[in-house]
Amino acid sequence: MSLLSSILAAPAPAPFSATLPSRGTGAGTRIPRVLAIAGSDPSGGAGIQADLKSIAAHGGYGMAAITALTAQNTRGVTAVHVPPADFLARQLDAISDDITVDAVKIGMLGDSGVIAAVRDWLVKVRPAVVVLDPVMVATSGDRLLQESAEAALRDLLPLAHLVTPNLAELAMLLNEDVQETWPQALEQGRRLAAATGTVVLVKGGHLRGAGCPDALVGLPGALSAEVVEVPGERVDTRNSHGTGCSLSSAMATIQARAGNWEESLREAKPWLAGALAASDTLEVGSGNGPVHHFHHVAVPPMPGAFTAQLREDAEAELEEIYGLEFIGGLVSGSLPEDQFAYYLAQDALYLNGYSRVLARASALAPTEEGQLFWAASAQQCLEVESELHRSWLSTRTVRPGLGPVTKAYVDHLTAASASGSYGVLAAAVLPCFWLYAEAGRTLHARFVAAGEPADHPYAEWLRTYADEDFAAATRTAIGLVDAAAQAAGETERAAMAEAFRQSCRLEVEFFDAPRLHA
């Protein structure tokens, strides 16, 4: 008699959904209380450690009962220790005596004594959601279940609502060969579902090819169809340590909230694909590394990291500014006066609009420091504009009205001020501080290196670049933008970076405009 025939012939226990009253389905629970019963992975990628991360990633409150201790890392398992089964039973009783368990995920069980303890507890407590990940062989190929315990594990399957074997485990549960095609794997899933009366998640992760489908297989009435397939693409990464643990825990957590296996899979599968795609960013281990369970959670950058990246992004614009004819002529003194006058006239018009934008930044700033700084900067802009008119522009004839670049720059800043985002606005106004200060310091250094010739027509202008007060104001502006990035979400930080880059590009065009429009 084949194994499948013996399972079908035996008086297998009926699924909980058919025989046992529920303590509450958990569907709609705001924070599902999910218990993981599994082994420990000290490297953090699989087992209980992966379960708890996965539960938390899906909004659940994770609990853990340890079935086994392993010595393992990303390269493999070197030892397994299974504590006494009666101690596991005490862990389980301690939890359920005090806490309502909305869902249970069962992973590595180790030996037949541990399986019996879990079985007894399930019958007594009757959890509403039970997901069994029949951990028998690790991804590395290491055996994680004693051969003598395989029969006990098979007897446990009908007590689960969902079973999530990989292809090797699916074949082992049926005592058959591992299948290499998706239709063959689905057929094995059908036979296991028929034998156990539970829903089986057939996973295509170990198949060859670009596709990576998963499918729920169940008896008539258990699902909307006998087979519910969710397609997917394979993620090109060597880091798949703990994917089975992570997926099964995610399914248990979502099911406790949604109460629908199909919905649970459609939510968990893309999350796991993203966790695989982002796994390289973790840089954990030299072998088969873990997935990134919290890839979807925005993590604020380290202090200074955001503006350091902005400075790196602005390097090309700074180098371009240094190579402009206008800048070269300004330093050497050969710049035609009509170009300098055009520059000053446009600068005065720009500063008038810039002051209004800074005033808006003051109104949006979340701290008193920011409010005072941006307000003072707005006032300073108006004072500089007035001085420009009094000193240079009052005695020279210049083309009236906003030039095209000036208008584009002011329009850009005005749009940033209208966005409602303080961070985006602060990032947009920063290049006028930062690039101006850095370019000015470089130009002043070149002027000094040339001996500060007394007959230089722009000597006084170049000396203003060395003003320490403006350098200090620039440092304050950088700090305020970095603080705004710390408080912002990932989407807003991306918008901040884009606003900064656009302003950097307009700074270059502003310095080049006199050559084109004077």
Salt bridges, closest charged atoms under 4 A:
ASP41 OD2 - HIS241 NE2 2.87
ASP51 OD1 - LYS105 NZ 2.74
ASP93 OD1 - LYS124 NZ 2.75
ASP102 OD2 - ARG33 NE 2.79
GLU150 OE2 - ARG143 NH1 3.00
GLU150 OE1 - ARG154 NH2 3.44
GLU176 OE1 - ARG191 NH2 2.56
GLU187 OE1 - ARG190 NH1 3.34
GLU187 OE2 - ARG191 NH1 3.72
ASP214 OD2 - LYS269 NZ 2.95
GLU226 OE2 - ARG190 NE 3.49
GLU267 OE2 - ARG257 NH2 3.01
ASP313 OD2 - ARG501 NH1 3.74
GLU315 OE1 - ARG311 NH1 2.62
GLU317 OE2 - ARG505 NH2 3.81
GLU320 OE1 - ARG505 NH2 2.74
GLU337 OE2 - ARG396 NE 2.99
GLU387 OE1 - ARG390 NH2 2.69
ASP411 OD2 - LYS407 NZ 2.73
GLU438 OE1 - ARG311 NH2 2.90
GLU452 OE1 - ARG463 NE 3.36
GLU460 OE2 - ARG463 NH1 2.91
GLU468 OE2 - ARG475 NH2 2.71
GLU498 OE1 - ARG501 NH2 3.13
ASP512 OD2 - ARG515 NH2 2.93
